[in-house]
Amino acid sequence: MKKTAIAMASAAILGSSVALAGGHAKTVKLGVVLGFTGPAESLAESMARGAELAMKEVSASKLLLDSATVSHVRADSTCVDASAAAAAAERVIASDKVDAIIGALCSGATISILQNVAMPKGVLLFSPSATSPALSTLEDNDLFFRASPSDARQGQVISEVLQEKGIKSIAMTYTNNDYGKGLADSIQSNFEAAGGKVTISTPHEDGKGDYGAEVGALAQAGGDILVVVGYLDQGGKGIIQSSLDAGAFDQFFLPDAMIGDSLLQAIGPDLNGSIGTVPGTDSNGAQIYAELAKKDGFEAGPYSPEAYDAAALTLLAMQAANSKDSNAVKAKIFDVANAPGTKILPGELAKGLQILKGGGQIDYVGATAVELIGAGESSGSYREILVKDGENTTVRYR
Amino acid sequence: MTDFFNALTLLGNFLIIPGLTYGSQLALGALGVTLVYGVLRFSNFGHGETMAFGAMVTILVTWGFQSLGLSIQPLPTALLAIPVGILATVILTLLIDRFVYRYHRERKANPVIFLIVSIGVMFFLGGLIRFIIGPGDQIFFDGTRFILKAREFKQMTGLNEGLSLKMTQAVTIITAVIIVAAMFWFLNHTRTGKSMRAYSDNENLALLSGINPDRVVLITWILVAALATIAGTLYGLDKSFKPFVYMQLLLPIFASAIVGGVGNPIGAIAGGYVIAFSELILTFAYKKVVLYLGPDNMELESLVQFLGTDYKIAVSFIILVIVLIIRPTGLFSGKTI
C-alpha cells in the first residue's frame, strides 16, 4: 500500500515535470560535446561555432516553443578517450541539465556517449561528424542521429574515385580506432569488389614521433597510391611526411579526416596532385552557410556545416514535437529533415519555425542538403578534392 | 646485378640510414643516462624530459634567430641555437641538483630513493615544458631539407629504387660521432675526466686522494645537460618536436644503456645502435628485397615481416628482458666509466 502511494506520488511529480517541459518551455539548453582536444582538435572550434550559430539564430527569432531562448554549454569529449567522452556527456546532462547533445566529433567517443550516457538517460544525441559504419546498426532506442553519412558510403565513393583515376593497386594505413578501421574495411571491400588490389592495410598509432618503420612496411608492399585513413594533425601527417622523405609514395588519397588547411601548410607543395573526398554538396546551402559563418566571424571548416544542421534539426524537431523532451523530439527528426514540405535553407530557421507553428510541414535542406536515411544518418554526398597549388580544390560532387 | 643494387638501395633507404640516425640519437641519450649512473649512482628517469627541455629552449632561440634573419644555410639554424639551449639546460640541471638531489646525496640515500625522486623530477619538467611551449607539434627545421632526394638518385643511377638522405640525418650522424669522440678524449686524457673516472670507480679512494666531489658532480651535470640538449634537438630536428615523444624515448634509451652495460660509455653507444637496428630489422617488411634477390618471375603474397610495426617499442622491452636474464652486466660489463 505504502509502495503504491510512493509510486503514485512520484508518477505525479514526473508527470508534472513533463508537462512543464512541454509547450511552455522558456529556455532550451543544448550540450556541444566535441573533441576540443586530441587528434581532431583543429576541426572542433569551427564545428562548435556552427552549432552555436544555429542556436543563436533560433534564439533571436523568438519562435521556438514559448519564445524560448537557446543556450549552450561546451564540453570536451576528446577523440580517443572513451571514458573522458562519457564523463563529459554525463556532466552536461547531470549538472547543466541539457535537453539534447550535439556531438561527439569522433566515432569512438560518440559510441561511448551513446551507450554509457545518452541511452540510459534518454537524451537525444546528434553527431555532426561520427562516420563509423558501426553506428548504423548499434542499438540506440532511436535517440541517435548524425548529419554525416556512414563510412560504408564513403568507402564506396573512394573506391569509385580510385577506379576512375585508373588506379589498380593501393597501399593503405589507418588510424587504430573505430573510425580508421571502419573506413579502411569499407574501402578495401569496395575496391576489391571492383577488381582493385589492396597490397597492404595496416594500422598506425597516433601521437608517435617517428613513422619511418610504418612507411617502410607500406613501401615494401607498394601500390599506385597511399590511402591515409588518419587524422591531419596526427599520425596521418607523420605518415605522409615520412613517405615523402623516404621517397616511398608521391601521391596520397586523403579521406574526410585528412582534409584541412593545417595539412597543406605542414606538408607544402609536395602534396600537390594528391586527391581526396570530404562530405559536401553543390546546393547553394553550403555557400549561404559559408557567408553566414563569415558574418559571425569564423571560417566554415570541415564538418562545420554538419554541426549547424545537427543543431538546427534538433531545434526544429523540438518545435514540431512542441516539446523539448528527447523522447518526443526523436520522433520528429525525420519529419523535419525529409520531404514533403517547404524547403528550408541556412539562415531561414525562423521561417521553418513559423511554418511548424502553423501546423505546416518543412523539408530541411540546410548547409549540407541533408536527407536522413536508415537509422537516422545522412545519405551523403561528397566533394571530390584535388590538391592543386597548395589548396584543396573541388573537382566535382558525387 | 642491377637487382642486387636495387635490394641494397632499398635496405639503405629504409634500414641502414634510418637505423644509423636513430641509433645515434639513442646513443647520445644513453650516454647521458650512463654518466649519471656511473658517477652519481642512480637511474635518472628525468633524462627524457631534460632532453625535451633542452630542445625546447633551442627551439625558442631558433625562432628568435629566424625572426632576426640569422641563418647558416644550408644547415638548420637550430645548430646555432644549441649553445644557448645547453646553457639553459645546465642551469636547470644544476638548480635541480642543488634543491633536489643534493639533499638525498648528503644523506647517502638508497639508489631506489633517487630513482623515485627522478621520476618526480620527470613529471615536474614535463609539466613545465607543456606550460611553456604547449603539448603540440613544433616544426623548427629550416635550411636545405635533402642532401640526396630519392627521385634524383633514381635518375642518377637508373635504378628502380631511390635512396634519400636528409640533411638532418647527416647532421645527426656527424654530430654524434664528434660528440662521442670529444667525450672519450675528455674522460681519458684530461685531469677532470680522469678524476671523474676515479670517483666513479671508488668514491672513498678518490676522496682520499684529494678529488673534490662537488666539482665532479658539477662537471657531470654539465656534461649530462649538454648531451641531453644535443640529443633532444637532433631528435626533434629529424622527427618532430612533441613533448610526449621524449617520454616514450626513455624506454629505448634505458634499454640501450643497460644492453651496453650501464655505467659504461662504450656500452651506451653500442647499445644505442643495437637497439635501433633490432627495432628496425625485426619490424621491416622484406618483400621487395626477397623479390629482387630471388629468382625472376617469383610470386610473393606475404610481406616477409617478422613483427608488425606496432610492436616496434616491444622489441626494446624484449631485448632488455633477455639481457637482464642472460647477462645482467650488459655487453661491455658496466658499472664504471
Interface residues (C-beta under 8 A of the other chain):
Chain A: N176 I200 T202 P203 H204 E205 G207 K208 G209 D210 G212 A213 E214 V215 G216 A217 A219 Q220 A221 G222 D233 G238 Q241 D245 A246 G247 A248 A266
Chain B: N13 F14 L15 P18 Y22 D137 I139 K149 A150 R151 F153 G162 S164 K166 Y235 K239 S240 K242 F244 V245 Q248 L249 E279 L280 T283 F284 A285 Y286 K287 K288 V289 L303 V304 Q305 G308 T309 D310 K312
